[in-house]
């Protein structure tokens, strides 16, 4: 995400707190925030994919995703 997009998110957030947003601005803010969150999650997943845990025996095991709770 480019700096101008992040600046726009912050600008809209400040405006929302003071005078409120039009419907078009609300939709733009939601779209930009969703894009920012999705890119952040993608970056975090890529980082976690590179994490290895050292076992007690000295071997390394790739970090595993937790199984879903039933």
Residue pairs with C-beta under 8 A, 6 or more apart in sequence:
1 35
1 36
1 39
5 32
5 35
5 36
6 36
8 28
8 32
9 29
9 32
9 33
9 36
12 21
12 25
12 28
12 29
12 32
13 29
15 21
15 25
16 29
21 29
48 63
49 63
51 62
51 63
52 60
52 61
52 62
52 63
53 60
53 61
53 62
53 63
54 60
55 61
